[in-house]
Amino acid sequence: MIQTILVLRRSGENICSHTYGNQEWNDTLASGFISATFNFTQSTFGAEIQDMELGPYRLLFEMADDIILAAFFEKSDSIINVRKQLKKLKETIYSKYGGVLKKHLCSQDEFEGLSDIIEDLLNEYSDVGISDDLKKSYMGVLETFRSNEEILDCDLISSSGVPLTKEWNKAFLDLCLRMIDAFWKSRNYVLDQIILSYEERHLILHKVSDQLILSALVRRNTPIGLATFLVDETSNILAKLG
């Protein structure tokens, strides 16, 4: 989950901070660190940093003319989804507070309501965006798929990287999201199917539709042909539901 959203000027002036998780967060230190990092990379390399990993967490940045938006979140969250949230937040800020941002000096009071905007935005992007009835149908198919002795675990993941159930092994979920993120970042490839094999196990990501990806962890020693057949069969059932 996202732990903190921070909005600041490039000079380091804190505009707004909204914290959701339990991770300790100091706005002053964070703003100074981010501002200094951007100044260093810009002056030294002529480029701006996009994201960084900090243990089990990641910092993702979205830049505009005079502001930096930063999201501090768990690595098990998809960078695609978080990036969309930051882009939408940037558009909203310039639409509502554009006049304030043009001022050389401004106070946090002039950004009244921004914290509520951030809260509403994160709620909007917190699920896969399907109806409860369709979600229930998907869950039934996944439960049947998971009951197959060849399948250790499975889930549906939206094209923006939001899992349907979030119940399966976190390490494998993180791996799936990283694969989806890698395809999204490349922009040159369309994900149809990914098969990762290790220690005679298979992790398969299969495109169900433009909105959904079926992920499955297959038991050790299961033939790859059988594994892909089971995934393809279940994918077709899911596609017909949608």
C-alpha positions in Angstrom: 0.0 0.0 0.0 1.0 3.6 -0.4 2.4 4.9 2.9 2.8 8.6 2.1 2.1 11.1 -0.6 4.2 14.3 -0.5 3.9 17.4 -2.6 6.7 20.0 -2.5 8.3 22.7 -4.5 11.6 22.0 -6.1 13.2 24.4 -3.6 12.2 22.0 -0.8 9.2 23.9 0.5 6.6 21.4 1.7 3.1 22.0 0.2 1.2 19.0 1.5 1.8 15.6 3.0 -0.7 12.8 3.5 0.2 9.6 5.4 -1.7 6.3 5.4 0.6 3.6 6.8 2.4 3.1 10.0 5.9 3.8 8.7 7.5 6.7 10.5 7.7 9.8 8.3 9.3 13.3 8.9 8.0 15.8 6.3 10.9 18.2 6.9 13.6 15.6 6.5 11.9 14.0 3.5 11.4 17.3 1.7 15.0 18.3 2.2 16.3 14.9 1.1 14.1 14.8 -2.1 15.0 18.4 -3.0 18.7 17.8 -2.5 18.6 14.6 -4.5 16.9 16.3 -7.4 19.4 19.2 -7.4 22.3 16.8 -7.3 21.2 14.6 -10.2 20.2 17.6 -12.3 23.5 19.5 -11.8 25.7 16.4 -12.0 24.0 14.2 -14.6 21.6 16.6 -16.3 18.8 14.3 -15.5 16.0 13.8 -12.9 15.6 10.7 -10.8 12.5 8.7 -11.5 12.3 6.3 -8.6 14.4 4.6 -6.0 14.2 1.5 -3.8 14.6 1.7 0.0 14.5 -1.8 1.5 10.9 -3.1 1.2 9.7 0.3 -0.1 10.0 2.4 -3.2 9.9 6.2 -3.8 8.3 7.2 -7.1 8.4 10.8 -8.4 6.3 12.8 -10.8 7.7 16.2 -11.8 6.1 19.5 -13.1 7.5 22.9 -13.7 7.9 23.9 -10.1 6.7 21.0 -8.0 7.7 17.4 -7.2 5.1 14.8 -6.2 6.5 11.8 -4.3 4.8 8.5 -3.4 6.3 6.3 -0.7 4.9 2.8 -1.1 5.5 -0.9 -0.6 7.3 -2.7 -3.4 4.4 -5.2 -3.7 2.3 -2.3 -5.1 2.5 -1.8 -8.9 4.5 1.2 -10.1 2.0 1.5 -13.0 -0.9 2.2 -10.6 1.1 4.6 -8.4 2.3 6.5 -11.4 -1.2 6.9 -12.7 -2.3 8.3 -9.3 0.6 10.8 -9.3 -0.1 12.0 -12.8 -3.8 12.5 -12.0 -2.9 14.3 -8.8 -0.5 16.6 -10.7 -3.3 17.5 -13.2 -5.7 18.2 -10.4 -3.2 20.4 -8.5 -2.5 22.6 -11.5 -6.2 22.8 -12.3 -7.3 23.8 -8.8 -4.2 25.6 -7.5 -2.5 26.9 -10.6 -2.8 30.5 -9.6 -1.2 29.8 -6.2 1.7 28.0 -7.8 2.5 31.0 -9.9 3.3 33.0 -6.8 6.9 33.3 -5.7 5.9 32.6 -2.1 2.8 30.8 -0.8 1.7 29.1 2.4 0.2 25.7 3.0 -3.1 27.4 3.9 -3.5 28.4 0.3 -3.7 24.7 -0.6 -6.7 24.1 1.5 -8.6 20.9 0.5 -5.6 19.2 -1.1 -5.3 16.5 1.5 -9.0 15.6 0.8 -8.3 15.5 -2.9 -5.4 13.1 -2.3 -7.6 10.8 -0.1 -10.3 10.7 -2.7 -7.8 10.0 -5.5 -6.2 7.0 -3.7 -9.6 5.5 -3.0 -10.5 5.8 -6.7 -7.5 3.7 -7.7 -7.6 1.2 -4.8 -9.3 -1.7 -6.7 -9.5 -3.3 -10.1 -12.6 -1.3 -11.1 -15.1 -4.0 -11.7 -18.6 -4.6 -10.3 -19.1 -6.7 -7.2 -21.1 -9.3 -9.1 -18.4 -9.7 -11.7 -15.7 -9.9 -9.0 -17.7 -12.6 -7.3 -17.9 -14.6 -10.6 -14.1 -14.1 -11.1 -13.4 -15.3 -7.5 -15.4 -18.5 -8.2 -13.4 -19.3 -11.3 -10.1 -18.6 -9.4 -11.2 -20.9 -6.5 -11.9 -23.7 -9.0 -8.6 -23.1 -10.7 -6.7 -23.0 -7.4 -8.3 -26.3 -6.3 -6.4 -28.1 -9.2 -3.6 -30.0 -7.6 -1.1 -28.6 -10.2 -1.8 -25.0 -9.1 -0.2 -23.7 -6.0 -1.7 -20.2 -6.2 -3.3 -17.8 -8.6 -4.8 -14.3 -8.9 -6.2 -11.8 -11.4 -4.2 -8.6 -11.8 -5.5 -5.5 -13.5 -3.5 -3.9 -16.3 -2.6 -1.1 -13.9 -1.2 -3.7 -11.5 -4.0 -4.0 -8.9 -4.5 -7.6 -7.7 -8.1 -8.9 -7.4 -7.7 -10.8 -4.1 -4.3 -9.8 -2.7 -4.4 -13.1 -0.7 -1.5 -15.0 -2.3 2.1 -15.2 -1.4 3.5 -11.7 -1.3 6.9 -12.6 -2.7 5.3 -14.1 -5.8 2.9 -11.3 -6.1 5.8 -8.9 -6.0 7.5 -10.8 -8.8 4.4 -10.8 -11.0 4.0 -7.0 -10.6 7.6 -6.5 -11.4 7.2 -8.4 -14.7 4.1 -6.4 -15.6 5.9 -3.2 -14.7 8.8 -4.1 -16.9 6.5 -4.6 -19.9 4.7 -1.3 -19.2 8.0 0.6 -18.9 9.4 -0.7 -22.2 6.3 0.5 -24.1 7.6 -1.5 -27.1 6.1 -4.8 -26.1 2.5 -6.0 -25.4 2.2 -8.6 -22.6 0.5 -11.8 -24.0 2.1 -14.4 -21.8 5.2 -14.6 -19.6 6.5 -17.9 -18.3 9.2 -17.9 -15.6 10.7 -21.3 -14.8 12.9 -22.0 -11.8 13.6 -25.2 -9.8 11.1 -27.0 -12.1 8.3 -24.7 -11.1 6.6 -22.2 -13.5 5.2 -18.8 -12.8 2.8 -17.9 -15.7 1.2 -14.5 -16.5 -1.4 -14.7 -19.2 -3.4 -11.9 -20.7 -7.1 -12.4 -20.3 -8.2 -9.0 -21.7 -6.8 -5.5 -22.1 -7.8 -5.0 -18.4 -6.9 -8.3 -16.7 -3.9 -10.6 -16.4 -4.2 -14.1 -14.9 -1.2 -15.1 -12.8 -0.5 -18.7 -11.7 2.2 -20.4 -9.7 2.4 -24.1 -10.9 3.6 -27.0 -8.7 7.1 -28.4 -9.2 7.5 -31.0 -12.0 4.3 -30.1 -13.7 4.9 -30.3 -17.5 4.9 -26.9 -19.1 2.5 -28.0 -21.7 -0.1 -29.0 -19.0 0.6 -25.8 -17.1 -0.1 -23.5 -20.1 -3.1 -25.6 -21.1 -4.7 -25.1 -17.6 -3.9 -21.4 -17.6 -5.3 -20.9 -21.1 -8.4 -22.8 -20.3 -9.1 -20.8 -17.2 -8.3 -17.5 -19.1 -10.9 -18.3 -21.7 -13.5 -18.9 -19.0 -12.6 -15.6 -17.4 -12.7 -13.7 -20.7 -16.3 -15.0 -21.4 -17.4 -13.7 -18.0 -16.1 -10.2 -18.8 
